[in-house]
Amino acid sequence: MSPQVIPHALERLIQDLTRLPGIGKKTASRLALNILRRPPAEARELATALMELHRSIQLCSCCFTFSESDPCALCADPKRDASLVCVVEQPGDLLAIEKTGTFQGHYHILHGVLSPIDGIGPGEIKVTELEARAGNGTIKEILIATSSTVPGEATANYLIDRLQNKPVLVTRLACGIPMGMDIKYADKHTLARAIESRSKTT
């Protein structure tokens, strides 16, 4: 039997890092070795920061973004337009839209898109919660800002069907977002133009 080349503790960290999206074995090994070379105090700070994520961060009960307070800072901001809600797939999409400085309404994070192949149906994302918000009498317009990928488009069409009997105007992002692009990767000027030129759904 060949000897253990990589120490077990280091191998465990590498395996844990490969569970993160976009992190392969090479990148995980490089990150793990970088952490190992740093002073123990820095490693402890990193471990503490990771533990604090689940202790201090929760989902906003209104828009379902990650926040240290409930409601989150955006939902609690009286300067924002509570009658306009932008529906996005993930919290990262919210951040991308906020960077444009164009949208001044509220948000609704679905936490995913419909993907029957992966076993993700309406019950796995925040669809029921969106319907409840659409019927609360406060919201006048819902802007669907899912990505122009196949799952994103399928989710958008499903939401339009579910919202058609609600007393709200349902709009979509307009020009500027290429087909197949995840909106978090669009530059802020393109995204801002898509928000400003949003169109009413049929």
N, C-alpha and C positions, 0 to 999 in steps of 0.2 A: 504494500500500500504506500503510495507516495505521501510525503509529509504535507501538512497544511501550510501552503505558501502564504495565504492571506490570513491574518489573525481573525478569529471568529467575530470579535466585536466590530472590526472594520468591515468584514463581509456582511454583517447584519445591517450596518448603516448603509452600505452600497445597495443592498436589496431593498431597503425601505425607500431610498431615494428614487429607485427605478419605478416605484409605484406612482410617482408624480407624472403628470402628462408632459410629454415632450422630453423626458429624461431617459436616455438610454444607458446601457452599462458603462460605456466610456465616460460619459458626462458624470454619471453617478460616482464612478471611481475617482475622477478628478476632484469633484466637490468633497467627497469623503476624505481624501488625502489632504486637501486644503484645510478642512476643519481640524484634522489631526495635527497638522503642523502649527496651528495657531495656539496661543497660550490657553491653558485650561479654563481661565476665567472667561474668555470669549466663548468657549464651547458651552459653559454654564449659562451665559447670557442668552445664547441661541436657544438652548433647551428651555429656559424660563419663558422666552418670547413665544415659543411654540405651545407651551402649556397654557399661557395666558390667552391664546387665541380662543380656546373653548371656554375658558372661565369668564372672560369679559365681553366676548362678542356674541350677539344673538341676532335673530331675524327681527326686523321691524314688523310689528303686527299689522301695519297698514300697507306698505309697499313690498315687504319681504326682502329688502336689501340687508347686508350685514351691517350691524351698528352696535355701538356700546351703549346706546340709549334707545328707549322705546316710548314714543315714536322716534325715528331717526331725525337727524338735523334738517334734512330736506323736507320731510313731511311736517315738521314742526315750524318751519319758516313761514311766517304770516305773509311775507312778500311774494311767495310763489302762488301760482294760479291753481287752486285745488280743483277747478272745474275741468282741467285738461290733464289727462293721464297718458303717459307714454309707456307702452308695453314692450319690454325687452326680454331676451332669453336669460341673460346672466348678469350679475353685478358688474362684471367688466364692461358690458355694453353701456350700462348707466354711466360709468366713468368716462367712456369715450364720448358720449353725448354731452356730458357736463363740460368737457374740455372745449366744446365748440362755443359755449357761452350763448347759444341761440335759444335753447329750450328753458322756459321758466315755469313749467308746470310740475306735476308730481309724476311718480313712476309706479310701475307694477312689474316686478321681476318674476318670471315664470319658473326659473330654475330648471330650464331644459326645453327641449322641443319634442314633438311627437315623433316617435320612432318605433313602430310596431316590431321591427326586426330585433331591436334591443329590449323589447318588452316595456317601452315607455309609452303609456297611454295618457289620457286626460287626467286620470287619478294620480299620476306621478308628478304632474306639474300644477302650477297654481291657476287652474282654469276656473274652478268653482268659486274661488275667492275673487277673481276678476268679475265674474258674473254678479256676485253679491255687491261689489263696489259700483258696477254699472247701473244697478237698480236702486242705489241709495238716495237718489234725487239731487246729489251734489255735482256729479260729473256730467259735463255737457259734450265733451269730445274725448274719444279714445284713439290715440295714434299708435298703430301697430308697427313696431320697428324691429321685427324679427329679421334675421339675416336672409339674403337672397339665395340661400342654399336650398336643396330639395326639401329637407326636413323643415327649414325655416318657412318656406313658402306653404308647405302643407299645414303647418301650425297656424300661419296667418289666415289661411282660408277656413280652417276649422273655427278659429276665433270669430271670424266675420259671421259665419253661420250661427254660432252660439249667441252672438250679440245683436242679431238683426231685429229681434223683438224688444230690445231694450231702448229706453228713451234717450239715446246718445247718438252723436254723429261719430261714425267710425271712419278713420282716415288711414292712409298708408304712406310710408316714405316714398318720395317721388324720384326724379331723375338723379343720377350721380352715383348710385351704388351699383357696381357691376354684378351681373348674375354670378352666383357662386361665392360671393365675398362675405366673410363674416364682418359685421359692421364695426367690431372693435379694431379692425385693421385698416379701416378707411381713414384718410387724413381728415383733419378737423374741418377744412374748408369744404370738402366734398360732402361730408356729413351734415354740415350746417346748411348747405344748399338743399339737400334732400329733405331736411326738416322744414325749411321755409317754404318749399314747393310741394308739400305733402298734398295728396289728392284724396277725394272722397271715394269710398268703396261703393260698388254698385250693389 
